[in-house]
Amino acid sequence: MRVYLTLLRRELASHFLSLSGYVIVSMVLLLLGFSIMDMLPKLQGEPTDTPITRIFYATVYFWMLMLLTTPVMTMRTFAHEKSTGTFETLMTAPVSDLEVVFAKFSGALVFFMVTWLPLGGYMVILHEYTNQASASFDYRTLITTYLGIGLLGSVYISLGCFASALSRSQLIAAALSYGMGLTIFLLSLRALVPIPMAGWQAKIFTFISLTEHLEDFSRGIIDTSNLVFYLSLTGFFLFLTLKVVESRRWK
């Protein structure tokens, strides 16, 4: 545990004490601001029972945040170490491959969650200063929304770590992560997948769709199946990352 915490502090420092970290935070704040501007016309009409968090999920800027920022956050995790030659030194240190992979993943995920903290304040402001102020506001829904973002983010962070482990170039790692993440997202859109609206095909699509699982979190519902789905995908990509790291140790 001590080794893991040491590695985690090293990863957090690389995010919070670097220029790229501040650039990413600025990018997140900019896109969050655009999402709020996109939501304002919808919230100035008649009060609706639809939670503000669910309206936020439906904006294009939410998915831009998820698809664009996670590759940039994770492209340094392994690719930067390889390009600078410090990865070989790290692998010869008395640390396990699992500790290295999990520390890098945890550091990127913590940084990811911190960048999303302003969202809570934005949701409260939208509720208080739009025509939705008369509607009830459930802080539990806000918490479950943040949980859903964290779980979805863990999938894309683990995917980004896997992409970074495959390459020595940060740009290639970011491109791989973005391409794979975009493919998963497009396959989750019902409008782009030619399946019936009902039947076993629709049930399978609902189970494997990233977007479908977010619906419950945006309504304040925590379903075990949603937790298992996101955690399983995260574990799968971390497993692939671990295997790539292990293969380099034996070369």
Long-range contacts (C-beta under 8 A, 24 or more apart in sequence): 3-94, 3-95, 3-96, 3-99, 4-99, 4-102, 4-103, 7-95, 7-99, 7-100, 7-103, 7-104, 8-103, 8-106, 8-107, 10-103, 10-107, 11-77, 11-103, 11-104, 11-106, 11-107, 11-108, 12-107, 12-110, 12-111, 14-76, 14-107, 15-73, 15-107, 15-108, 15-111, 16-111, 20-72, 20-76, 21-111, 24-69, 24-72, 24-73, 24-111, 24-115, 25-115, 27-68, 27-69, 27-72, 28-65, 28-69, 28-115, 28-116, 29-118, 31-61, 31-64, 31-65, 31-68, 31-69, 32-61, 32-65, 32-118, 32-119, 32-122, 34-61, 35-59, 35-61, 35-62, 35-65, 36-122, 36-126, 39-126, 40-126, 40-130, 43-126, 43-130, 43-131, 43-132, 44-130, 44-131, 45-131, 46-131, 47-131, 47-132, 47-134, 47-135, 48-132, 48-135, 49-135, 51-138, 51-141, 51-218, 51-219, 51-220, 52-123, 52-126, 52-127, 52-132, 52-137, 53-123, 53-141, 53-142, 53-145, 53-218, 54-215, 54-218, 54-219, 56-119, 56-123, 56-145, 56-218, 57-145, 57-214, 57-215, 57-218, 63-185, 66-152, 66-153, 66-156, 66-181, 66-185, 67-156, 67-178, 67-181, 67-182, 67-185, 68-178, 69-112, 69-115, 70-112, 70-153, 70-156, 70-157, 70-159, 70-160, 70-177, 70-181, 71-160, 71-163, 71-173, 71-174, 71-175, 71-177, 71-178, 71-181, 72-174, 73-108, 73-111, 73-112, 73-157, 73-160, 74-108, 74-157, 74-159, 74-160, 74-161, 74-163, 74-164, 74-173, 74-177, 75-160, 75-163, 75-164, 75-170, 75-171, 75-173, 75-174, 75-177, 76-164, 76-170, 77-104, 77-105, 77-108, 77-160, 77-161, 77-164, 77-165, 78-104, 78-161, 78-164, 78-165, 78-173, 78-241, 78-245, 79-164, 79-167, 79-168, 79-169, 79-170, 79-172, 79-173, 80-170, 82-167, 82-168, 83-168, 83-169, 83-170, 87-248, 91-245, 91-248, 91-249, 97-242, 97-245, 97-246, 97-249, 98-242, 100-245, 101-161, 101-238, 101-241, 101-242, 101-245, 102-238, 104-161, 105-157, 105-158, 105-161, 105-238, 105-241, 108-157, 108-160, 108-161, 109-150, 109-153, 109-154, 109-157, 112-150, 112-153, 112-157, 113-149, 113-150, 113-153, 116-146, 116-149, 116-150, 116-153, 119-145, 119-146, 119-149, 120-146, 138-220, 140-220, 141-218, 141-219, 141-220, 144-216, 144-217, 144-218, 144-219, 144-220, 144-221, 144-222, 145-217, 145-218, 147-217, 147-222, 148-213, 148-214, 148-216, 148-217, 148-218, 148-226, 149-217, 151-217, 151-226, 151-227, 151-230, 151-231, 151-234, 152-210, 152-214, 152-230, 154-230, 154-231, 154-234, 155-210, 155-230, 155-233, 155-234, 155-237, 156-181, 157-234, 158-233, 158-234, 158-235, 158-236, 158-237, 158-238, 158-241, 159-184, 159-237, 161-237, 161-238, 161-241, 162-237, 162-238, 162-240, 162-241, 162-244, 165-241, 165-244, 165-245, 166-244, 184-210, 185-210, 185-211, 188-212
